[in-house]
Amino acid sequence: MKRVILIVDDSPSVRQLVGLTLTNAGYEVMEAVDGSDALRKLNKIVNSDDTKAEMMFVDVNMPNMNGLEFVEQVRKITACRFIPIIMLTTEAHVTKRQEGRLAGASGWIIKPFKPEQLVNITRKFLG
């Protein structure tokens, strides 16, 4: 069975690029358009027998619920507490990274990125 990764980004082109990269590397992909959408989907699958996300790539700057708020909420869900969450963002400033770590992010990739970076970090966390 394929490992499942959730992509949370308000940009359709970023979701498509990340999705294609991970699908081509053998992973299954779920998508959400912002933190609120992703949280709804996570809560639905956590309380069902649906496929569970095993890793997440999350943008920081999104409408409705930004990535840092989303990570904080995810870490409150017992079943999601230890899922690797990688922030995928244009935010390169050290204070943003620190905010990400405090929220519960597992890593940080700066846009633009190379597809190999996504695959390498995914393999690092999921094997």
C-alpha positions as a Markdown table, in Angstrom:
| # | Residue | x | y | z |
|---|---|---|---|---|
| 1 | Met | 0.0 | 0.0 | 0.0 |
| 2 | Lys | 1.3 | 3.5 | -0.9 |
| 3 | Arg | 2.2 | 5.9 | 1.8 |
| 4 | Val | -0.1 | 8.9 | 1.9 |
| 5 | Ile | 1.0 | 12.6 | 2.0 |
| 6 | Leu | -1.2 | 15.6 | 2.5 |
| 7 | Ile | -0.3 | 18.8 | 0.5 |
| 8 | Val | -1.8 | 22.0 | 2.0 |
| 9 | Asp | -1.3 | 25.1 | -0.3 |
| 10 | Asp | -3.5 | 27.7 | -1.7 |
| 11 | Ser | -1.7 | 27.7 | -5.0 |
| 12 | Pro | -3.1 | 25.2 | -7.5 |
| 13 | Ser | 0.2 | 25.1 | -9.4 |
| 14 | Val | 2.3 | 24.3 | -6.3 |
| 15 | Arg | -0.2 | 21.6 | -5.3 |
| 16 | Gln | 0.1 | 20.2 | -8.8 |
| 17 | Leu | 3.9 | 20.3 | -8.8 |
| 18 | Val | 4.3 | 18.8 | -5.4 |
| 19 | Gly | 1.6 | 16.2 | -6.2 |
| 20 | Leu | 3.2 | 15.1 | -9.4 |
| 21 | Thr | 6.6 | 14.9 | -7.9 |
| 22 | Leu | 5.4 | 12.7 | -5.0 |
| 23 | Thr | 3.1 | 10.6 | -7.1 |
| 24 | Asn | 6.0 | 9.9 | -9.5 |
| 25 | Ala | 8.1 | 8.9 | -6.5 |
| 26 | Gly | 5.5 | 6.3 | -5.5 |
| 27 | Tyr | 3.4 | 8.1 | -2.9 |
| 28 | Glu | -0.3 | 8.7 | -2.8 |
| 29 | Val | -1.3 | 12.4 | -2.5 |
| 30 | Met | -4.2 | 14.2 | -0.8 |
| 31 | Glu | -4.7 | 17.9 | -1.3 |
| 32 | Ala | -6.2 | 20.8 | 0.7 |
| 33 | Val | -6.5 | 24.5 | -0.4 |
| 34 | Asp | -5.8 | 26.0 | 3.0 |
| 35 | Gly | -5.5 | 25.2 | 6.7 |
| 36 | Ser | -9.2 | 25.1 | 7.3 |
| 37 | Asp | -9.8 | 22.8 | 4.4 |
| 38 | Ala | -7.0 | 20.5 | 5.6 |
| 39 | Leu | -8.2 | 20.4 | 9.2 |
| 40 | Arg | -11.7 | 19.5 | 8.1 |
| 41 | Lys | -10.3 | 16.6 | 6.0 |
| 42 | Leu | -8.0 | 15.4 | 8.8 |
| 43 | Asn | -10.8 | 15.4 | 11.3 |
| 44 | Lys | -13.0 | 13.4 | 9.0 |
| 45 | Ile | -10.4 | 10.7 | 8.3 |
| 46 | Val | -9.1 | 10.5 | 11.8 |
| 47 | Asn | -12.6 | 9.6 | 12.9 |
| 48 | Ser | -13.1 | 7.0 | 10.2 |
| 49 | Asp | -11.5 | 4.0 | 8.5 |
| 50 | Asp | -10.3 | 6.2 | 5.6 |
| 51 | Thr | -6.7 | 6.4 | 4.5 |
| 52 | Lys | -4.6 | 8.4 | 7.0 |
| 53 | Ala | -2.0 | 11.0 | 6.0 |
| 54 | Glu | 1.5 | 9.9 | 7.1 |
| 55 | Met | 3.2 | 13.2 | 6.2 |
| 56 | Met | 2.3 | 16.8 | 5.3 |
| 57 | Phe | 3.7 | 19.6 | 3.2 |
| 58 | Val | 2.2 | 22.9 | 4.3 |
| 59 | Asp | 2.5 | 26.4 | 3.0 |
| 60 | Val | 2.8 | 29.2 | 5.6 |
| 61 | Asn | 0.9 | 32.0 | 3.9 |
| 62 | Met | -2.7 | 31.0 | 3.1 |
| 63 | Pro | -6.2 | 32.5 | 3.6 |
| 64 | Asn | -8.7 | 31.3 | 6.2 |
| 65 | Met | -6.1 | 29.5 | 8.4 |
| 66 | Asn | -2.4 | 30.0 | 7.8 |
| 67 | Gly | 0.1 | 27.1 | 7.9 |
| 68 | Leu | 1.4 | 27.9 | 11.4 |
| 69 | Glu | -2.1 | 28.0 | 12.8 |
| 70 | Phe | -2.8 | 24.7 | 11.0 |
| 71 | Val | 0.2 | 23.0 | 12.5 |
| 72 | Glu | -0.7 | 24.1 | 16.0 |
| 73 | Gln | -4.2 | 22.6 | 15.5 |
| 74 | Val | -2.9 | 19.4 | 14.0 |
| 75 | Arg | -0.6 | 18.8 | 17.0 |
| 76 | Lys | -3.6 | 18.9 | 19.3 |
| 77 | Ile | -5.1 | 15.9 | 17.5 |
| 78 | Thr | -3.8 | 12.8 | 19.3 |
| 79 | Ala | -3.7 | 10.7 | 16.1 |
| 80 | Cys | -1.7 | 13.4 | 14.3 |
| 81 | Arg | 0.7 | 14.4 | 17.0 |
| 82 | Phe | 3.8 | 12.7 | 15.5 |
| 83 | Ile | 3.1 | 13.0 | 11.8 |
| 84 | Pro | 6.0 | 14.8 | 10.0 |
| 85 | Ile | 4.9 | 18.3 | 8.9 |
| 86 | Ile | 7.2 | 20.1 | 6.5 |
| 87 | Met | 6.6 | 23.8 | 5.9 |
| 88 | Leu | 6.9 | 24.6 | 2.1 |
| 89 | Thr | 7.1 | 28.3 | 1.9 |
| 90 | Thr | 8.7 | 31.5 | 0.5 |
| 91 | Glu | 9.3 | 32.6 | 4.2 |
| 92 | Ala | 13.1 | 32.3 | 4.7 |
| 93 | His | 13.5 | 34.5 | 7.8 |
| 94 | Val | 14.9 | 32.8 | 10.9 |
| 95 | Thr | 12.1 | 34.1 | 13.2 |
| 96 | Lys | 9.4 | 32.4 | 10.9 |
| 97 | Arg | 11.4 | 29.1 | 11.1 |
| 98 | Gln | 11.4 | 29.5 | 14.9 |
| 99 | Glu | 7.7 | 30.1 | 14.9 |
| 100 | Gly | 7.3 | 27.0 | 12.8 |
| 101 | Arg | 9.3 | 24.9 | 15.2 |
| 102 | Leu | 7.4 | 26.2 | 18.2 |
| 103 | Ala | 4.1 | 25.4 | 16.4 |
| 104 | Gly | 5.3 | 21.8 | 15.8 |
| 105 | Ala | 6.8 | 21.8 | 12.3 |
| 106 | Ser | 9.3 | 19.0 | 11.6 |
| 107 | Gly | 11.2 | 20.8 | 8.8 |
| 108 | Trp | 11.3 | 23.8 | 6.4 |
| 109 | Ile | 11.8 | 24.0 | 2.6 |
| 110 | Ile | 12.1 | 27.3 | 0.9 |
| 111 | Lys | 10.3 | 28.0 | -2.4 |
| 112 | Pro | 11.4 | 27.7 | -5.1 |
| 113 | Phe | 12.5 | 24.2 | -4.5 |
| 114 | Lys | 13.9 | 21.3 | -6.6 |
| 115 | Pro | 11.6 | 18.3 | -6.9 |
| 116 | Glu | 14.5 | 16.1 | -5.6 |
| 117 | Gln | 14.3 | 18.0 | -2.3 |
| 118 | Leu | 10.8 | 16.9 | -1.7 |
| 119 | Val | 11.5 | 13.3 | -2.5 |
| 120 | Asn | 14.7 | 13.3 | -0.4 |
| 121 | Ile | 13.0 | 14.8 | 2.7 |
| 122 | Thr | 10.0 | 12.5 | 2.2 |
| 123 | Arg | 12.2 | 9.4 | 2.1 |
| 124 | Lys | 14.1 | 10.7 | 5.2 |
| 125 | Phe | 10.9 | 10.8 | 7.2 |
| 126 | Leu | 9.0 | 7.9 | 5.8 |
| 127 | Gly | 11.8 | 5.6 | 4.7 |
